[in-house]
Amino acid sequence: MFGSLLKHGLKHGRVDLIDHRGHRRSYGSDNGPAVTLKLHDAAVGRELAFNPWLKVGEAYMDGRLTIEQGSLYDLIDIGLANTTALTGVWTQRLSDGANRLLRWWHQTNPIGRARENVAHHYDLSRKLFSLFLDESMQYSCAYWPKLSISLGEAQQAKMRHIASKLLLEPGQLVLDIGCGWGALGIYLAKTAGVKVIGVTLSKEQLEVAQQRAKDAGLEGQVEFRLQDYREIPEKFDRIVSVGMFEHVGLKHYPEFFKQVENLLKPTGAMLLHAIGRRDGPGYTNPWLRKYIFPGGYSPALSEVLPVIEKTGLWVTDIEVLRLHYAETLKAWRANFEKHRAEIKALYDERFCRMWEFYLIGSELSFRYDYNMVFQIQMARGIQTVPMTRDYMFDWERKEAAREFPQVPWQKGRAAE
């Protein structure tokens, strides 16, 4: 049955399939990557045929599907290159319809459930993240002015690029929604002299962020909290959110942007940095939703902008970053492979296969232009930001020209 799906849906690349009896068949063509797959039991073929977007990853994790020739990268490359043709097969049309019908339920994230979903991923061992991220522990898209720079330099460039859009002045109060391990909040405080409140739903992230603020001597200037964005009482001059919006859920967008409007002072502004999809509204890949980011969704701009329009916020700037996340994921994957033995000792072989599937699949989703990153600048008032964008470039160039502020993670080993 899986062979039938490949026969009708494989237009780019070749898959040689060996079933559990040792019978071998070939599908596709030689116009792309080639892999040889072995199925280790009778049931796995049926499972792959009806729900490949979930079951291929599961079967690979469990060792029921093995790659005899080629690589996992080649396999996922073939799958994504043939997405349109594969989803056109009748079994996949049924699966696609069911996923679209249920996406509202999958993205339901009230406060309690949101905390559980965040803990599922971000409360994994902090050592795991330290082994494949850069030293600043930034788990979001870096910014690559040049591909020759290191991952650490690209993450520093990302913070500088974001800061250039915030019009920061000393003494302002800044909210960081989804502060991660604290790198951005500390950078903004050090660079611009602002006061920062960062909120996260991850206990692991909170402990690291608080210790980093203490180590940097910023305890009175930077505060990190275990708090949902819907429970924040203060008013802010600036708000920034990086890599958190993907966990909000479509049905909660009105709630999110209304809260942003409520939290901003009359002269306030916000910068939202998030993963988006260029091909219109959709749903989260079933495997990714189940194993990596439960409750997560990367929206199309057509799902975000209409919600903002119903608030009192001005959209004052939009930038789309295309291949930046593909390069970031490539660097993470290289670090992961370098430290694979240590990660296997932390967890097990199945976990390593799961993480490989996640990093490769995510990288290729950006390389095949299904995903991108958008940055939306918003303001409460029409005169909050200048009439032209020159201030962004001027600030970014000035900051890039001078030496970066010395923060703890820049004093240790060189960023990989």
Buried (B, 14 or more C-beta within 10 A) or exposed (E): EBBEBBEBBBBBBBBBBBBBEEEEEBBBEEEBBBBBBBBBEEEBBEBBBBBBBBBBBBBBBEEBBEBEEBEBBBBBBBBBBBBEBBBEBEBBEEBBEEBEEEBEEBBBBEEEEBBEBBBBBBBBEBEBBBBBBBBBBBBBBBBBBEEEBBBBBBBBBBBBBBBBBBBBEEEBBBBBBBBBBBBBBBBBBBBBEBBBBBBBBBEBBBBBBBBBBEBBEBEEBBBBBBBBBEEBEEEBBBBBBBBBBBBBBBBBBEBBBBBBBEBBBEBBBBBBBBBBBEEEEBBBBBBBBBBBBBBBBBBBBEBBEEBBEEBEBBBBBBBEBEBBBBBBBBBBBBBBBEBBEEBBEBBEEEBBBBBBBBBBBBBBBBBEEBBBBBBBBBBBBEEBBEEEBEBBEEBBEEBBEEEBEEBBBBEEEEBB
